[in-house]
Protein backbone atom coordinates (compact mmCIF):
# COMPACT_ATOMS: atom_id res chain seq x y z
CA UNK A 1 0.00 0.00 0.00
CA UNK A 2 1.10 3.57 -0.62
CA UNK A 3 0.10 4.42 2.93
CA UNK A 4 2.66 1.97 4.35
CA UNK A 5 0.38 -0.02 6.62
CA UNK A 6 -2.13 2.73 7.29
CA UNK A 7 -4.97 1.00 5.40
CA UNK A 8 -7.21 0.90 8.48
CA UNK A 9 -7.39 4.71 8.84
CA UNK A 10 -10.77 6.19 7.88
CA UNK A 11 -10.58 8.65 5.00
CA UNK A 12 -11.52 12.19 5.92
CA UNK A 13 -14.43 12.12 3.50
CA UNK A 14 -16.00 8.96 2.25
CA UNK A 15 -16.71 8.77 -1.44
CA UNK A 16 -20.20 10.06 -2.14
CA UNK A 17 -20.54 12.09 1.08
CA UNK A 18 -20.78 15.81 0.80
CA UNK A 19 -19.01 17.59 3.60
CA UNK A 20 -19.32 21.33 4.01
CA UNK A 21 -16.06 22.97 4.93
CA UNK A 22 -16.03 25.20 7.97
CA UNK A 23 -15.42 28.81 7.08
CA UNK A 24 -12.34 30.21 8.76
CA UNK A 25 -11.40 33.88 8.81
CA UNK A 26 -7.89 34.58 7.56
CA UNK A 27 -7.69 37.90 9.41
CA UNK A 28 -4.67 37.98 11.69
CA UNK A 29 -3.37 34.58 10.58
CA UNK A 30 0.10 34.12 9.15
CA UNK A 31 0.46 31.50 6.46
CA UNK A 32 3.62 29.55 5.69
CA UNK A 33 4.74 31.77 2.77
CA UNK A 34 4.35 34.85 5.02
CA UNK A 35 6.35 33.21 7.80
CA UNK A 36 9.12 32.17 5.41
CA UNK A 37 9.37 35.65 3.88
CA UNK A 38 9.40 37.25 7.34
CA UNK A 39 12.20 34.96 8.54
CA UNK A 40 14.25 35.63 5.39
CA UNK A 41 13.81 39.39 5.75
CA UNK A 42 14.79 39.23 9.43
CA UNK A 43 17.86 37.11 8.64
CA UNK A 44 18.97 39.68 6.05
CA UNK A 45 18.22 42.50 8.50
CA UNK A 46 20.36 40.89 11.20
CA UNK A 47 23.19 40.48 8.67
CA UNK A 48 23.37 44.27 8.46
CA UNK A 49 24.24 44.39 12.18
CA UNK A 50 22.48 47.69 12.76
CA UNK A 51 22.84 48.53 16.46
CA UNK A 52 20.68 50.32 18.99
CA UNK A 53 23.20 53.16 18.89
CA UNK A 54 22.41 53.53 15.15
CA UNK A 55 18.70 53.70 16.03
CA UNK A 56 19.27 56.43 18.61
CA UNK A 57 21.37 58.49 16.18
CA UNK A 58 18.73 58.09 13.44
CA UNK A 59 15.92 59.25 15.74
CA UNK A 60 16.27 62.88 14.66
CA UNK A 61 13.20 64.15 16.53
CA UNK A 62 14.04 62.12 19.67
CA UNK A 63 10.55 60.57 19.66
CA UNK A 64 11.74 57.07 20.55
CA UNK A 65 10.46 55.89 17.15
CA UNK A 66 11.77 55.94 13.63
CA UNK A 67 9.41 57.05 10.91
CA UNK A 68 9.94 55.63 7.44
CA UNK A 69 12.22 58.50 6.37
CA UNK A 70 14.46 58.27 9.44
CA UNK A 71 14.59 54.49 9.09
CA UNK A 72 15.48 54.65 5.37
CA UNK A 73 18.30 57.14 6.05
CA UNK A 74 19.70 54.90 8.79
CA UNK A 75 19.69 51.77 6.61
CA UNK A 76 21.09 53.59 3.54
CA UNK A 77 23.87 55.04 5.70
CA UNK A 78 24.67 51.57 7.00
CA UNK A 79 24.56 49.93 3.56
CA UNK A 80 24.81 52.40 0.66
CA UNK A 81 23.08 51.28 -2.52
CA UNK A 82 20.56 49.01 -0.80
CA UNK A 83 17.36 48.91 -2.88
CA UNK A 84 14.43 50.97 -1.57
CA UNK A 85 12.22 47.87 -1.85
CA UNK A 86 14.47 46.05 0.63
CA UNK A 87 14.32 49.00 3.04
CA UNK A 88 10.52 48.90 2.75
CA UNK A 89 10.50 45.18 3.56
CA UNK A 90 12.69 45.75 6.62
CA UNK A 91 10.45 48.58 7.80
CA UNK A 92 7.21 46.65 7.30
CA UNK A 93 8.64 43.61 9.07
CA UNK A 94 9.97 45.54 12.07
CA UNK A 95 6.83 47.71 12.41
CA UNK A 96 4.87 44.92 14.09
CA UNK A 97 1.92 47.05 15.18
CA UNK A 98 1.63 48.70 11.74
CA UNK A 99 1.54 52.22 13.14
CA UNK A 100 3.94 53.59 10.50
CA UNK A 101 6.85 53.79 12.95
CA UNK A 102 9.48 51.41 14.29
CA UNK A 103 9.61 51.82 18.04
CA UNK A 104 12.76 51.29 20.09
CA UNK A 105 11.11 48.16 21.52
CA UNK A 106 10.27 46.72 18.08
CA UNK A 107 13.82 47.47 16.95
CA UNK A 108 15.41 45.98 20.08
CA UNK A 109 13.40 42.75 19.80
CA UNK A 110 14.79 42.03 16.35
CA UNK A 111 18.35 43.03 17.23
CA UNK A 112 18.57 40.39 19.93
CA UNK A 113 17.70 36.93 18.62
CA UNK A 114 15.83 34.98 21.26
CA UNK A 115 14.72 38.11 23.11
CA UNK A 116 11.51 37.83 25.13
CA UNK A 117 8.71 39.00 22.87
Secondary structure as UniProt FT lines:
FT   TURN            2..3
FT   TURN            7..8
FT   TURN            15..16
FT   TURN            27..28
FT   HELIX           32..48
FT   HELIX           52..58
FT   TURN            60..61
FT   STRAND          65..67
FT   HELIX           68..78
FT   TURN            80..81
FT   HELIX           84..94
FT   TURN            96..97
FT   STRAND          101..103
FT   HELIX           104..111
FT   TURN            113..114
//
